[in-house]
Amino acid sequence: MSSLSVSEVADLQISKYANLGGLAILVYDYCITFQDEVQWTWSRPWGLTRVIFTISRYLPFVGTGMTAYAALRVSGPCGPSLEENIIHILSIIAAEGLLVIRTWAFWQKSRRLLIGLLTYSVVTIIAAVAVNVTPNHQLIPGGQPSPGCNFEASRNSALVYSILAMFEIVILILTAYKRFHDYRDFQSSIVAIVYGDGMLYISCIITITVTNVIVDAAFPIGYSNMFDTLQLVLHSVLTSRIIFRLRSSNERIYETDAPLLPVSGAIKCAQPSQMETSGTQSETSEV
């Protein structure tokens, strides 16, 4: 780092401190939500949703730990970043997978929607990975990473975050559309929770993603990794809280020892056309 200017060193230090702060947020949130995890997930059978949740919940600890190590390293050769990139990608895919499942449930398990979202998810992953694995080809003009082993990334990261932001905006639009198209004049606590929490948490996720786009594209190259850990942390923290809130809300609404209704089932039960009928059956929750 001896070839770096004073301002470049300061940029790198700010970026490193921000990543360590992200790791602290992840650990703190885990401590205060561990009881919720035990209550709302540990007693449930293993299925696709729980597997994705577990990946989204715990893999970020590995990813943020590796990023923190890279930030604190002051000497020695640059270690390979492939493993770190893979863990970050898998963690974000798992978190986005929970958002897809939540959206699918809110749309009453629409098969057409599920096929569309899965197809778009695959396209998003392929595009993001394709951009991410070509760091030596600058797709965005600007500063090049400093020579040597520095805590910096390619400006191509802005394109990766842009692709991710577009996917998250689609999830947000689908949630808002369903709320105002099917439930505009209908009052239901479970619908309000699914919609309100979803819009709030997804908006926060989009905010950090767009922030990374701006930082990576327009800020000095020393800031390129500043919110790398926070991106991963907020995806994990907020998607986990969506799950906890949905299940605790179901428990308050349906105070019974029977298995919880799925979100889509709860919404169906709350619809006026369904309230006039009886015999609605409970089934295992998908969210």
N, C-alpha and C positions, 0 to 999 in steps of 0.2 A: 504493500500500500504506500510505499515511499514515493511512487511516481504520481500519486493523487494530490490534487490541490486541497487546501484547507476546506473549501466549500464542499468538495466531493466527499471528503472524509466525514464532515458533519452530516451530509445527506445519508450516508451509509449508516451512521450511528443512530439517527432518528428512525431509519427503517428497521434496524435491528431491535431497538427498544419497543417499537410498535408490535413486532412479531412476538417478543417475549410477553408483552401485555396481552396479546391474543391468547397465548398459552395459559396465562393466569386466569383469564375469563373462562376458558374451557374447564379448568380444574375447579374454579369456584362454582360454576353452574352445576357441574356434576355433583358436587357436595350438597348443594341445596335442593337438587331434584332427585337424589338417589332414592329417597323414600317413595316418591311418586313412581319411579321405575319399578321398585319392588312391588308396590301395590297394584300397578296397572299392567305390568308385562310379565313378571316372573311366574305368575300362576297360570298364564295362558299357554295353550299348546303351541308347539313349534310349527310355524307355517311360513309362507312366503313373506308376509308382512313382518313377522317377528325377526326373521333372518335379515331382512333389509334394515329394520330398525337397529338391530345389534351392530351391523356393519357401520351404519351411520352414526351410532352412538360411541363406538369404541375405536374404530379405525382412525378417526381424527387424532386420538392421543398419540398414535405412532407417527402420523404425518406432521403434527405440530412439534412433536419432540425432535424429529429429524430436522425440521426447519429451524428450530431453536438452536440445535447443535451447529448447523451451518452458519447461523448468525453469530454465535459466540466464538467460532473457530478463528483464531488469530494467526495461525501459522500452519505450515504443512501443505502438501499438494491438495488440489481441489478433488474432493471425492466425487464419485459418480452420482448424478442427480436422477437417473432413470427410475430407481426404486422410489425415491421421494415423489416424483411426478406421478407414478402409477398409483401410489397410495392416495395422493391428493385427488386424482381423477376418480378412483373407486369410491372414496368418501363422498364426493359431491354427487356422483351418480346415484349412490344409495339414498342420499338426502332428497334428490330430485325424484327418485322412485317413490318415496313416501308421499311427495306432493302429487304425483300422478295417481297413486292409489286413492288419496283423499279426494281428488277431483273426480275420479271415476265413481267413487261412492256417492259424492254429492250429486252426480248426474244419474243417480239410481242405476249404477252398473250398466250404463249404455255400452253395448258391444261395439257400435260404430265409433264412439268416442275413444274407447280403449284401443282399438286398432289404429285409429288416427294418432293418438298420443304415443303409442309404442313405435310407430313408424317414424314420427317426428323425432322421438328420443334417439333412435338409432342414427338418423341423419345428423342430429346435433352432435352426438358422440364422435362419429366418424369425422365430421368437419373440424371439431375442436382438437381431436388428436392429430389430424393431418397438419393443422397449423402449429400445434405445440411441438411436433417432432422435427420442425424445420427452422430451428433457431438461427441458423447461419444465413438464411435467406430473409433479409429484412423486407417484410411486406408493408411496413409502415415506416416512412422516412423519419429520421431523427438520430439521436445519439446512439452510438454503439457502446455495448458494455465495455468497461475499462479492462485493459489487459491484466492478466494475473487472476488470482483467486479472490474475487470480490463478491459481495452479497448483492448481485445484480441479475436482472433477467432481460431477455430480449423484448423489444417493443411489440413483437408479435403477440405477446400475452394480451394486449388490448383487444385483438381480434378474437382470441379465445373467450375472453370475458364478454365480448359483444354477442357472440353466438349463444353463450349461456344466458345472457340477459334477455335475448329475444325469446328463448324457450320459457323463461320464467314469466315474462309478460303475457305470453299465450295462456299460461296457467291462470294468471290473474284475470285475464279477460274472460276466460271460460267460467270462472267462479262468479264473476260479476254478472255475466249474461244469464247464467242459470238462476241466480237470485232474483233478478228483475224481470226475467221472462216468465218464470213459473211461480215465484213466491212474492210477487210485487205487493199484493194486497193481503198477504197471509201472515199471521202472527204465530210464531212457534219459537220456543226457546232454543230447541236443538238446531233449527235452521239459523237462528240469529248467531249462535255460537260457532257453527261450522263456517258461516259466511264471515262474521266479524273477525274471528281469530285468523281465519285463512287470509283475508285481505290484509290484516295488520302484519302478520308474520311474513307473508310473501312479499309485501311492500318493503319490509326491512331487508329481506334477502336481495331484492332487486336493487335497493339503494346501495348496498355494499358492492354488488356486482358492477353497477354503473360507475361507482367511485373508482373501482379498480381500472375500468376502461379509461377514465379521464386521467388517472395518475400514470398509468403505463403509456398512454399516448402523448400526453402533453407535459408532464413534469420531468425534471432532470432524471437521468437514467439511474441515479443513486437511490431514488424513491421507488423504483420499479417493483421491489418485493415488499413494500411497506405494509400492505394489507393482505399479504399472501396467507398468513395464518388466520387473520380475522375472517377472511372469506370462508375458509374451511370451518372455523369455529361457529360462525353464525348459521351456516347451513345445518350443522349438527344440533346446535342448541335450539334453534327455532322450530325445526321439524320435529324434534323430540317433544317440545312443549305443545305442539299441535296435537300429537298423539295423546299426551297426558290430559290435556284439556277436554278432548273429545270423550275420552273414556270416563273421566270424572263427571262430566256433564251428563253422560248417559246414566251413570250410577245415581245421580241426584234426581233425574227425571223418572227413571224406572227403578224404584227402590224395591228390589226383589232379590232373592237368592239365585234366580235363574240366570243363565248366561246373558250377557248384554246383547241388545239388538245391534245389528250393524248400523252404521251411519245412514246408509241408504234405506235400510229397513225402518229406522226411526223416523226418517223424513217421510217415507211413505205412510207410516202410521199417523203422522201429523197432518197429512193432506186432508182437506175436507171430504173428498170423495172416499177416502179410506176410513175416516172416522165414523162413517155411517155403517160400516160393516164390522163384523166381529170375526174372531178366530184367527187374527194375525199371529203367525208363529214366530218365535224367537229363533235365531240362528247365530252361529259364531260370527263375531265381529271381523270385518275386513280391515278395519283401521284401528 
